[in-house]
């Protein structure tokens, strides 16, 4: 165990709260899409929830390693879309915020010379950037083909 800088632990707890909210948001979107019969979208949102859950474990592991306590007191707001396009827009907003948060966290880690935390923040930033790219691809598909053509495709077999 290693005693971490209080600013690093606080920053990690902020990212943890954001990731925990992302798990909830993607999970609700997966359940809604499953309920509507959009099995491909349900599988997509469920896989994103699993990836964000993995991020929470990575963050908790780092917090514990630094002798901190994982803290969800400042829980990030979960935004649920009422329609599929609204879901993607809510998720896009969350991923943009996550990217900004991880970028700021990299700067804090470098300033405080915690390079292992910086490496974790860079790893998570790259994954969130990939999530945003996939969301933006789906938004573009909805825009280009129209929601009435997009949704029937989502009834089929699972995709990732």
Phi, psi and omega in degrees: 000148183224133179286122181265160177294135181304325179292324178293314181297317178298317179296317178297321178293326175296313178297322179299315178297320179295317180293320178298319177296321179297320177301312181296315182298310179296323180295317178294318179298321177297316180296317180297313180295321176298318179297326180276355179089010179269076188297325179294317178292321178300317179294320178299307182296323178296319179294324177293320177300318179296320179295318179292324176298320177299320178299319180298320179293322178295317179293316178299320179300317180292318178300314180294320178301323180275011177068029175259179179238124176303134188225124179250021184299316181266063183297131178289144180294136176264128180247118183257128176279141179275341178229166179301312178301320178295326177299311181297322178293320177295319180291324176299313179300317180294320181290323176298318177295320179297317179299316177298318179296316179291325176298313177298321181294326176297315179299316179297316181298318178294315180303321183265009176058038175254085188283335175292318176295320177303316180299318177296316180297321178294318178300313181291324177300315180298318179294318179294324177299321176295320177299315181298319180299318180294318177300313181294328174297316180294319177299318179296319179297317178298317180295316185285320185257350182084145183298328182292338176263333181289313187296319179300330178294332185279358180278337187291197181299161183297150171223167181245000000 
